Each structure stands twice: as C-alpha cells, then as structure tokens.
Amino acid sequence: MFFFFKLSVCVLSFMTCFSEAFISCFNEDGRPVDWFIIYKLPLYKMKVKGSGLEYMYLDSTVTNWQMSKHTIDSSRGALGRTLTQLYYKYKSNSSVYMIYNDAPPELKYLGHYGHTKGVILFGQSGGFWLTHSVPHFPPFPERGYGYPSSGKYYGQTLNCITYNYTQFPLISQQLAFIYPHVYNCSVPLAFRSRIAVMAQICDAKTPFIKKPKNSEKLVSVGGQTFFSFAKSPYYVDDIYTAWVAQTLGTDLLVESWMHQGQQLPSNCSLPHHVMNIRRVCLPGSQMFSSYEDHSKWCVSYAFKDQWTCLGDLNRDIGQTGRGGGLICSQNPIIFKAFREAMAGYKHC
C-alpha cells in the first residue's frame, strides 16, 4: 500500500479540489493509483460488432482485467479523470506538460519523428507518464477531453504510471532517444534546469545523444520497478528481437500492428526468440485477431520470467529505423493479465 500527501479532501468532485501540488494517474472511481492499463477493445471481435469504445481495465489494486462500466470517450473513466488534470492545469506555471503523437490530432502526419505516443504531466511533487497506441489522441488542451472516432475500429492499449518528481529528469532523458512529435507542451522556467532535454524538445530543438539507444530504471510512487527502453532512429533494428529479448534474457511473445505489408516474421535466430501473437482473448470471451489490434505489447513465453512490456513500435521493417520505446516490468498482476490474453502465436 502506498500513501499520498497534499491531497485535498473532496466531497463533490475530484476535479474541483485536488491539491495543486499533487498530480497522479486516477482509477475508475477518481482515486489516485500507482499505475493503470487500459485495453480498448476493437470494433469487431471475431465478427461480432461492438461500439469500439468498450475497454478492459487493470490497475495495482485489482487482480485481473475488469470490463469498465464507462466507455473510453467518457470523462468519468480512469483515462478521462486522469487527463482532466491536464485540461485544468495546462495554463499553470506550477506544472510541466508535454503531449506527443506521431499522428497528432488536426495536424499533418510526419513520419520522420519517432513512432511514439504519450502524455506527461507533473509538478514539484510528481505526476504521471501515459504511453499509448492511439492515433490523433488526446485533443489539444483547450479542446477538453475527448476520444477520436478514428480510434474506435482497432484495439488499443494505454499505460499510465505515477512517479515522484525525482523520476522525471530520467524520463526527460529518454525522450531524446524516442524523438517524439510534440504538438503541445509547457515547461515553466522553474523546471528547466532539472529537465533540460524536455525543455529543448518543447522549444522544437533536437537534443544531442551520445549513443543510439538507452535504458533506464524507473520507480513508481508506489515502489514498483519499471524499465524504460528507448531507441533512436540511429538504432536500426527490431527493438524486440535485437535488444529487449536479449537484455531481459527471455523469449518474447509480441502483439503489434500487422497491416503494413512489411511485417517481421517470428525470429529464432538469436539466443532469445521473438514470436508474433496472432490472436488475443480477454475475459468474457473478448476474442479478436491481431489484424484487429493496434496495440503494442509483449510478454515472456516462460511463465517463470514474468516480463511484460507495453510501448510504441510494431514488428515492421519500416519501424526499425524510427524512434520509440517500451516500458517493462516483472509485476505478476500485469504479467498474468497479458500472458493469459495470448490466445495464439506463430512459431519460428
């Protein structure tokens, strides 16, 4: 269990009176949570049509996927509640924010940027880093919370982690490698010396990097260890096969977007193998093929290893030369949820 300080007691609504000093991922009930993961279901699940807005929810206080009572376009769900902090604080000089997406809303797609999507919001006490797979999301701050109609058709994943302030200089360094397309940001003067890389990126400058890739250990506010793998465009290789599987020392089952005609096949050429997932099944018989899924995640083939990673990049030839990353953990709840979701894969 972890405890939060400087959090105002709020009776009417979490949006009206949480402390200016505290920013966090929020759960489905509007309470601070160490981390959460959302698996947005595709419009078609084995030819059965849904709304394209239903989602499964997982966080540090539950033991398996739960079907949300909200839809992903609702401001009352975990995602809406979390991002509402951004829409209330984006004009504040007491917090930093950055929104990035290679396919931003309302703007032209620019393929030379990293294939990476996320939101960062934090103040002097800490905040959250949300990474996800949804194009054209989230809206510009002045628009308020919403979910794009283009995001309905395919499955998507979103991963929010709450960190203390001390972790954000490390996160700032990782951004230099993934080369994000930032479409809205603010880094007030009081923060710039500690997060110089983020300030440079916000100013539309390209930070200098001394090597093509980097990994960092990150620790959430609740004490959960995560590992951030970040590759630059100069590391021209499959992040899963060449780097992550070999570094973690485990065979990986990988779910990624398989539509572009340049998919990388399952690969058993190195000591630790990487195999493509073909079908996903979530609780409640929510089954769909990888063709209907735009999410990017992987799990250890061996149950004993318990690695799970969520991130940015597909196993695709064209993306070997783009920036992007993964956030990995050995959390048993996360591993069980994703390992059991694997319903079929292609061996080498």
C-alpha positions as CSV (number, residue, x, y, z in Angstrom):
1,M,0.0,0.0,0.0
2,F,1.2,3.5,-0.6
3,F,0.1,6.8,0.8
4,F,-0.4,10.2,-0.8
5,F,0.2,13.5,0.9
6,K,-1.0,17.0,0.0
7,L,-4.2,15.6,-1.5
8,S,-7.2,17.7,-0.7
9,V,-10.3,16.0,0.7
10,C,-13.0,16.3,-2.0
11,V,-16.7,15.5,-1.4
12,L,-18.4,16.8,-4.5
13,S,-16.0,16.1,-7.3
14,F,-12.3,15.1,-7.6
15,M,-11.9,17.8,-10.3
16,T,-12.8,20.7,-8.1
17,C,-10.5,20.4,-5.2
18,F,-7.4,18.1,-5.5
19,S,-4.3,19.8,-4.3
20,E,-2.4,21.9,-6.8
21,A,0.8,20.1,-5.6
22,F,-0.3,16.6,-6.5
23,I,-0.8,15.0,-9.9
24,S,-1.5,11.3,-10.4
25,C,-3.0,8.6,-12.5
26,F,-6.6,8.1,-11.3
27,N,-8.6,4.9,-11.2
28,E,-12.2,4.3,-12.4
29,D,-13.5,5.9,-9.2
30,G,-11.3,9.0,-9.3
31,R,-8.8,7.9,-6.7
32,P,-5.0,8.2,-7.1
33,V,-3.5,4.9,-8.2
34,D,0.1,3.8,-8.8
35,W,-0.5,2.6,-12.3
36,F,-3.3,1.5,-14.6
37,I,-3.5,-0.2,-18.0
38,I,-6.5,0.1,-20.4
39,Y,-7.1,-2.4,-23.2
40,K,-9.6,-0.7,-25.6
41,L,-11.5,-3.4,-27.4
42,P,-11.7,-3.4,-31.2
43,L,-15.0,-2.6,-33.0
44,Y,-15.2,-6.2,-34.3
45,K,-14.4,-9.1,-32.1
46,M,-14.4,-12.3,-34.2
47,K,-17.0,-10.7,-36.5
48,V,-19.2,-9.6,-33.6
49,K,-19.6,-5.8,-33.7
50,G,-19.4,-3.7,-30.6
51,S,-19.2,0.1,-30.1
52,G,-15.5,0.4,-30.5
53,L,-15.5,2.3,-27.2
54,E,-15.6,-0.5,-24.6
55,Y,-12.4,-1.3,-22.6
56,M,-10.9,-3.6,-20.1
57,Y,-9.2,-2.0,-17.1
58,L,-6.4,-3.2,-14.8
59,D,-4.6,-1.4,-12.0
60,S,-2.4,-2.0,-9.0
61,T,-5.4,-2.7,-6.7
62,V,-7.1,-5.5,-8.8
63,T,-6.0,-9.0,-9.8
64,N,-7.3,-9.3,-13.3
65,W,-8.9,-7.4,-16.2
66,Q,-12.3,-5.8,-15.4
67,M,-14.8,-4.7,-18.0
68,S,-15.3,-0.9,-17.4
69,K,-18.7,0.4,-16.8
70,H,-17.6,3.5,-18.8
71,T,-16.7,4.0,-22.4
72,I,-13.3,5.3,-23.3
73,D,-14.7,8.6,-24.6
74,S,-16.2,9.3,-21.1
75,S,-14.5,11.8,-18.8
76,R,-15.8,9.6,-15.9
77,G,-13.5,6.7,-16.6
78,A,-9.9,6.3,-15.5
79,L,-8.4,7.9,-18.7
80,G,-10.8,10.8,-18.7
81,R,-10.3,11.5,-15.0
82,T,-6.5,11.4,-15.4
83,L,-6.3,13.6,-18.4
84,T,-8.8,16.1,-17.0
85,Q,-5.9,17.2,-14.7
86,L,-4.1,18.3,-17.9
87,Y,-7.1,20.2,-19.2
88,Y,-7.4,22.1,-15.8
89,K,-3.6,22.7,-15.4
90,Y,-2.2,23.4,-18.8
91,K,-2.1,27.2,-18.2
92,S,-0.4,26.8,-14.8
93,N,3.2,27.8,-14.1
94,S,3.4,25.2,-11.4
95,S,3.4,22.1,-13.6
96,V,5.0,20.8,-16.8
97,Y,3.2,19.0,-19.6
98,M,4.0,17.5,-22.9
99,I,1.7,15.8,-25.4
100,Y,3.2,13.9,-28.3
101,N,1.9,11.7,-31.1
102,D,3.4,10.7,-34.5
103,A,-0.2,11.0,-35.7
104,P,-1.4,14.1,-33.9
105,P,-5.0,15.5,-34.0
106,E,-5.7,18.2,-36.5
107,L,-2.1,18.2,-37.9
108,K,-0.2,16.5,-40.7
109,Y,1.4,13.1,-40.1
110,L,5.2,13.4,-40.2
111,G,6.9,10.1,-40.5
112,H,10.4,11.1,-39.6
113,Y,9.5,11.5,-36.0
114,G,9.5,8.6,-33.5
115,H,6.6,6.2,-33.7
116,T,5.6,7.1,-30.2
117,K,2.6,8.5,-28.4
118,G,2.2,9.8,-24.9
119,V,1.3,12.5,-22.3
120,I,3.5,13.7,-19.5
121,L,2.1,15.9,-16.7
122,F,3.9,16.7,-13.4
123,G,4.6,19.3,-10.7
124,Q,7.1,19.6,-7.9
125,S,5.7,16.6,-6.1
126,G,5.4,14.3,-9.1
127,G,2.9,13.3,-11.8
128,F,2.3,10.8,-14.5
129,W,3.6,9.4,-17.8
130,L,0.9,8.0,-20.0
131,T,2.1,6.0,-23.0
132,H,-0.4,4.6,-25.6
133,S,-1.1,3.5,-29.1
134,V,-4.0,5.7,-30.1
135,P,-3.5,8.0,-33.2
136,H,-5.0,11.5,-33.1
137,F,-5.2,11.5,-29.3
138,P,-5.5,13.3,-26.9
139,P,-7.1,16.5,-28.0
140,F,-5.3,19.9,-27.7
141,P,-5.8,21.1,-24.1
142,E,-8.2,23.9,-25.0
143,R,-10.5,21.4,-26.6
144,G,-11.1,19.4,-23.4
145,Y,-11.2,15.6,-23.1
146,G,-12.4,13.5,-26.0
147,Y,-11.6,10.3,-27.9
148,P,-11.2,10.3,-31.7
149,S,-13.7,8.5,-34.0
150,S,-10.6,7.1,-35.8
151,G,-9.7,5.2,-32.6
152,K,-12.8,3.1,-32.5
153,Y,-12.0,0.4,-35.1
154,Y,-8.9,-1.2,-33.7
155,G,-7.8,-2.4,-30.3
156,Q,-5.5,0.0,-28.4
157,T,-3.6,0.0,-25.1
158,L,-2.9,2.8,-22.7
159,N,-0.5,2.6,-19.8
160,C,-0.4,5.3,-17.0
161,I,2.3,5.3,-14.3
162,T,2.5,7.7,-11.4
163,Y,6.1,8.9,-10.5
164,N,7.7,11.1,-7.9
165,Y,9.3,14.3,-9.2
166,T,12.8,12.7,-9.0
167,Q,12.0,10.3,-11.9
168,F,11.1,12.9,-14.4
169,P,14.7,14.0,-15.2
170,L,15.3,10.4,-16.2
171,I,12.1,10.3,-18.3
172,S,13.2,13.6,-19.9
173,Q,16.5,11.9,-21.0
174,Q,14.6,9.0,-22.6
175,L,12.6,11.5,-24.7
176,A,15.8,12.5,-26.5
177,F,16.1,9.0,-27.9
178,I,12.5,8.3,-29.0
179,Y,12.3,11.7,-30.9
180,P,8.6,12.4,-30.2
181,H,6.4,14.7,-32.4
182,V,5.3,17.1,-29.7
183,Y,2.2,19.1,-30.6
184,N,1.6,20.9,-27.3
185,C,3.8,21.5,-24.3
186,S,4.8,23.8,-21.5
187,V,8.0,23.8,-19.4
188,P,7.9,26.7,-17.0
189,L,11.2,28.4,-16.1
190,A,11.3,26.9,-12.6
191,F,11.7,23.4,-14.0
192,R,14.0,23.9,-16.9
193,S,17.3,23.2,-15.2
194,R,16.2,19.8,-14.0
195,I,14.6,18.6,-17.2
196,A,16.8,20.3,-19.8
197,V,16.1,17.8,-22.5
198,M,12.3,18.1,-22.2
199,A,12.7,21.9,-22.3
200,Q,14.8,21.6,-25.5
201,I,12.2,19.4,-27.1
202,C,9.4,21.7,-26.1
203,D,11.4,24.5,-27.8
204,A,11.4,22.5,-31.0
205,K,15.2,21.8,-30.7
206,T,16.8,18.4,-31.2
207,P,18.8,17.2,-28.1
208,F,22.2,15.7,-28.6
209,I,22.5,12.0,-27.8
210,K,25.8,10.1,-27.4
211,K,24.6,6.7,-28.3
212,P,21.7,5.2,-30.3
213,K,19.7,3.7,-27.5
214,N,19.3,3.8,-23.8
215,S,17.5,2.0,-20.9
216,E,16.6,3.5,-17.5
217,K,15.3,2.0,-14.3
218,L,12.2,3.9,-13.2
219,V,10.4,3.5,-9.8
220,S,6.7,4.4,-9.4
221,V,5.4,6.4,-6.5
222,G,4.2,3.1,-5.0
223,G,7.6,1.4,-5.3
224,Q,7.0,-0.7,-8.5
225,T,10.1,-1.0,-10.7
226,F,9.8,-0.4,-14.4
227,F,12.4,-0.4,-17.1
228,S,12.2,2.1,-20.0
229,F,13.9,1.0,-23.3
230,A,14.2,3.9,-25.7
231,K,15.7,3.7,-29.2
232,S,16.6,6.5,-31.5
233,P,16.3,6.4,-35.4
234,Y,20.1,5.6,-35.4
235,Y,19.5,2.2,-33.9
236,V,18.2,0.5,-37.0
237,D,16.9,-2.9,-35.8
238,D,13.9,-4.6,-34.3
239,I,13.7,-3.4,-30.7
240,Y,12.1,-6.7,-29.6
241,T,14.5,-9.2,-31.2
242,A,17.8,-7.4,-31.1
243,W,17.6,-5.6,-27.8
244,V,14.8,-6.2,-25.4
245,A,14.5,-10.0,-25.5
246,Q,18.3,-10.4,-25.3
247,T,18.6,-7.8,-22.5
248,L,15.8,-9.3,-20.4
249,G,17.1,-12.8,-21.1
250,T,13.7,-14.2,-22.1
251,D,11.8,-15.4,-25.2
252,L,9.0,-13.0,-26.0
253,L,5.5,-13.2,-27.5
254,V,4.8,-9.9,-29.3
255,E,1.5,-8.3,-30.2
256,S,1.8,-5.5,-32.7
257,W,0.2,-3.8,-35.7
258,M,0.5,-6.2,-38.6
259,H,-1.1,-4.3,-41.5
260,Q,1.6,-2.6,-43.4
261,G,2.9,-5.4,-45.6
262,Q,6.5,-5.3,-44.2
263,Q,5.9,-7.4,-41.1
264,L,8.8,-9.1,-39.5
265,P,8.3,-12.8,-39.1
266,S,8.8,-14.6,-35.8
267,N,12.6,-14.8,-35.2
268,C,14.5,-17.6,-33.5
269,S,18.0,-16.7,-34.9
270,L,19.3,-15.3,-31.6
271,P,19.6,-16.9,-28.1
272,H,16.3,-15.5,-27.0
273,H,13.4,-15.8,-29.5
274,V,10.6,-13.5,-30.5
275,M,7.3,-14.8,-31.8
276,N,4.3,-13.0,-33.2
277,I,1.0,-13.2,-31.4
278,R,-1.9,-14.0,-33.8
279,R,-5.0,-13.9,-31.5
280,V,-5.9,-12.2,-28.3
281,C,-8.6,-13.3,-25.8
282,L,-9.6,-11.2,-22.8
283,P,-12.0,-12.2,-20.0
284,G,-15.7,-12.6,-21.0
285,S,-14.8,-14.3,-24.3
286,Q,-13.5,-11.0,-25.8
287,M,-11.5,-12.6,-28.6
288,F,-10.0,-10.9,-31.6
289,S,-7.2,-11.4,-34.1
290,S,-4.1,-9.3,-34.2
291,Y,-5.3,-7.9,-37.5
292,E,-8.0,-6.0,-35.5
293,D,-5.5,-4.8,-32.9
294,H,-3.3,-1.7,-33.0
295,S,-1.8,-2.2,-29.5
296,K,1.9,-3.0,-29.0
297,W,2.9,-5.2,-26.1
298,C,4.9,-8.3,-25.3
299,V,5.2,-11.0,-22.6
300,S,7.7,-13.7,-21.7
301,Y,7.0,-17.0,-23.2
302,A,8.1,-18.7,-20.0
303,F,5.8,-18.1,-17.1
304,K,8.7,-18.1,-14.6
305,D,10.2,-15.0,-16.2
306,Q,7.1,-12.8,-15.8
307,W,8.2,-9.9,-18.1
308,T,5.6,-7.7,-19.7
309,C,6.3,-4.6,-21.9
310,L,4.0,-2.0,-23.4
311,G,5.1,0.5,-25.9
312,D,5.3,2.2,-29.2
313,L,6.8,0.1,-32.0
314,N,5.5,-2.6,-34.3
315,R,7.5,-5.5,-35.6
316,D,7.7,-3.9,-39.0
317,I,10.7,-3.3,-41.3
318,G,9.9,0.4,-41.7
319,Q,9.9,1.0,-37.9
320,T,13.3,-0.5,-37.3
321,G,14.7,3.0,-38.3
322,R,12.3,5.1,-36.2
323,G,12.5,6.2,-32.6
324,G,10.3,4.6,-30.0
325,G,10.3,2.6,-26.8
326,L,8.9,0.1,-24.3
327,I,8.2,0.2,-20.6
328,C,8.7,-3.2,-19.0
329,S,8.1,-4.8,-15.6
330,Q,8.0,-8.1,-13.8
331,N,4.8,-7.2,-12.0
332,P,2.9,-10.5,-11.5
333,I,-0.5,-9.0,-11.9
334,I,0.4,-7.3,-15.2
335,F,2.2,-10.5,-16.5
336,K,-0.7,-12.8,-15.7
337,A,-3.3,-10.5,-17.3
338,F,-1.3,-10.2,-20.6
339,R,0.1,-13.8,-20.7
340,E,-3.4,-15.2,-20.4
341,A,-4.6,-12.8,-23.1
342,M,-2.3,-14.5,-25.6
343,A,-4.6,-17.0,-27.5
344,G,-2.4,-18.0,-30.4
345,Y,1.1,-17.2,-31.8
346,K,3.2,-18.1,-34.9
347,H,6.3,-20.1,-34.0
348,C,9.5,-19.7,-36.0
